[in-house]
């Protein structure tokens, strides 16, 4: 039977894969949660509308070859 300590287990292939997977999931959830807490949804929606309006105007100008 292999008597691996925790650090040794995390450095060997099956354990390291599981460790990296769990670590990346925790990091991803932490970043997503932080972003949700620090972002103002009403401002974000206003910016999205403004960008969408600009993009549609830009596409129309490109279609008409307006300079």
N, C-alpha and C positions, 0 to 999 in steps of 0.2 A: 504494500500500500504506500502511496506517495504521501509523505508528511511535509507538505509545503506550507510555509508560513504565508500570511496574507500578502506581504509585498512580493514574495516569490510567485504566488498564485496569479497576481496581477501582471507579472512580467512574462508569463508563459502563454502561448497562443490561445487556448480556449478561454482562460481567465482574462487575458488582456482584451480580447474582443468584447466580452461581456462588460468589462469595466469601462472601456471607451464608449460603448453604446449607452450605458446608463449615465455616464458623465455627460455625454453630448445631449441626451434628453433633458437632464436637469438644467444644463446651461441654456438650452433652447427655451424651456419653460420660464426660467428666470429672466431672460431677455424679453420674452413676450409679455410677461407680467409687468416688468419695469416700463416697457413701452406703453402699455395700456394705462398705467398710472400717470405717466408724464405727458400724454398726448391729450390735447383738448379736442374732442370730437366735433364740436360745432365749427371751430376754426379749420379743422382738417376737411370737413365737408365743403366749406366755403372755398378753400383753396382748390379742391378737386373740381368744383363747378367752374371756377375761373380758368383753370387749366383746360378743361373740356371745351369751354367757349373759345379760348384762344386757339386750340387745336382745330376745331371745326372751321374757324375763320381762316386759319392758315391753309387748311386743305382746300377750301373754296378758292382762295387766292392762287394756289398752285394749279388747280384745275383750269382756272381762267387765265393762267399765266400772267397774273397781275403783279406788277413790280412796284 
